[in-house]
Amino acid sequence: MGAVRLFTSESVCAGHPDKICDAISDAILDAALAQDPYSHTGIEAVAGANQISLFGEIKTHATLDYEKIIRDKIRELGYTNPDWGFSDQSTFRSYLHEQSPEIAMGVDSGDGAGAGDQGMMFGYACQETPELMPLPIALAHALTRRIDEAREKGELNWLRPDGKAQVTVRYEDDKPVAIEKLVLAVAHDEATTAEQVRADAIRVIVTPVLEKYEFALPKDTDIIVNGTGLWHIPGPESDAGLTGRKIVVDGYGGYARVGGGAFSGKEPNKVDRSGAYAARYIAKNIVAAGLASRCEVGLAYVIGQPRPLMQTIDAFGTATVSDEELYAFKDKLIDTSVKGIIETLDLRRPIYGQTSAYGHFGKQNLPWEQVVNNL
């Protein structure tokens, strides 16, 4: 047997407190972009016991009913029961303010192509899954998505919003060979026993996902469902939520480097978001073109300036062409100026709500996931 290592990633359901806040921030962003594609936003939501608040900045010509957007989103996520201590009837407060003129000075100068902040961003791709994502995070996302589907479709009528999945993969010679451990946390009603929750979750959630990825179930003792035994109260009543707190879940599950900023609630001049999308676009196309089997792309920007200060490509020794050819491929694929990224990926449109759960990468319909042939 070759060199063995384990790697673990986690994901969370759309009704997780932090993801509620991401969804709210992106719902407001999408509503703003639908009316004014040049809206500037940095929207943060905070959810706690029976309350939701907005903070941050916005500069837009759009007319927005923040309270309606928020209550509609909370209802969509399944929080309609006030007995859970958080619902679409919870107290709402807004502390949003107009974008700082000092930030606007850099972003709005010239053709509006200045970076909305400084920072570094990373994108990654590999051949482990059809999505060209690392297997641990791909499986974790698939499990949390399946938890939510089972609730929304009524397949498991005891499920409540909120949940988590954690997957440990065993690698031999850098190839994933088995699922070593699997952990689920699912909120459920009081009438359902822990034994039924476990049996149903393995049958309806875990087994179909692992079959899709062609992996066997771990040993029964290596599957944990609700480690404390019971979980009845979902959402912010049990644990407060905050926009942008799940940046590892949003990215590559810890498998690749993590950039300096979160994504949700930020329009595309904020390179925390658009730069990370461009880096993924480059890395994915390099791997899809067979130029490397693993690739990580790094970008770094300074506020108000249009072009990156740093551009790196690391193929971890798997490249089939020279470094010069990798960088030439990148340059042909996309102009990594802020304006070039926004225009190439067509980012000034309301597409961000679909990123607020199950990660920002690996979803085939998103523009930064498209593979360009015949470059």
C-alpha positions, 0 to 999 in steps of 0.5 A, a space after each residue: 500500500 502506498 502513502 496514506 493520509 486522511 482529509 476531512 471537510 464539512 458543509 452545512 445546510 441552507 438553514 444553518 444560521 450562518 447560511 441564513 445570513 449569507 442567503 439574506 445578504 445575497 438576496 438583497 444583492 440580487 434584488 439590487 443588481 436586478 434594478 441597478 447592475 452598478 450597485 455597490 454593496 457590502 451587506 452583512 446580516 446577523 441572526 440571533 434568537 428571534 431577531 435579524 439585523 442588517 449591517 454594512 453598506 450599499 450604494 444603489 439606484 434600486 428601490 428595495 424593501 429590505 424587510 420583505 426580502 428578508 422575511 420571504 427568504 426566511 420563509 423559503 428556508 423553512 423557518 415558519 414556526 415561531 416555537 423554534 425561536 426564529 421565524 419569518 415573524 422575528 424582529 427585524 432591524 436595519 443599520 445599512 448605510 451608504 457606501 463610504 466615499 473613500 471606498 467609492 472614490 477608488 471604485 468609481 473612478 475612471 470606468 469604475 474598474 478599481 478593486 473594491 478592497 485589497 486582499 488575496 484570493 485563491 482558486 483550485 481544481 483537481 480531477 477527483 470528481 466530475 465537478 473538478 473539486 476535491 472529493 471531501 467537500 464535494 461529498 459534504 455539499 452533496 449530503 447537505 443538499 440531499 438533507 434539504 431536498 429530503 425535507 423540502 420534498 417531504 421524504 423525511 417528514 421529521 426533518 427541520 431546517 438546519 444541518 451539517 455533514 462532515 466527510 473524512 476521505 482516505 487517500 493512498 498515493 494522493 488518490 481518494 480510495 474510501 470514505 473513512 468516517 461520515 458525520 451528519 447532524 440533522 434537526 428533527 421533531 420531538 416525536 422521532 427517536 434517535 434510532 429512526 433518525 439514524 436509520 432514515 438518514 443513512 437510507 435516504 440521505 447517505 446511501 444515494 449520495 455515496 452511490 452517485 460518487 461510487 463509494 461504499 458506506 463506511 462501517 456502521 461504527 464510522 457513521 455518526 448521526 447527531 453526536 449528542 443524540 437529539 437535536 430539536 431546535 434548529 437555527 439561530 435560537 440555538 446558535 447565532 448566524 453571521 454573513 461570511 462566517 463559513 468561508 472554508 465551506 464556501 470554498 474548497 473545504 480546507 483542501 486549498 488555500 483560503 483567501 482573506 475575505 468572504 463572498 456573500 453580500 458583495 457585488 463584483 467590484 469586491 474582488 474578495 468575490 470576483 477575484 476568487 471566481 476568476 481564480 477558480 475559472 483559471 484553475 478549472 480550465 487548466 485542469 479541464 484542458 489536461 494541462 495539469 491534474 491539480 491546480 491552484 491559482 492565486 491573485 492579489 489586489 489593492 483597493 482602487 487599482 484595476 489589475 492584480 499585484 500578484 498572479 500565481 499558478 501552482 500545478 503541484 508538479 502535475 503540469 503537462 506543459 511548461 510554466 510559461 505555457 500555463 501563464 500564456 493559457 491564463 492570459 488567453 482565457 481571461 483578463 484578470 483586471 477587475 473590469 476584465 473579470 466582470 465582463 468575461 464572467 458577466 457578473 453584473 447580474 442577479 445570479 448570487 442567490 444560488 451560491 449562498 448554500 452548498 459552496 460557490 464552486 462545482 455548480 455547473 451553471 455558474 459562469 466561473 464553472 464554464 469550460 472553454 474549449 479550443 483556446 
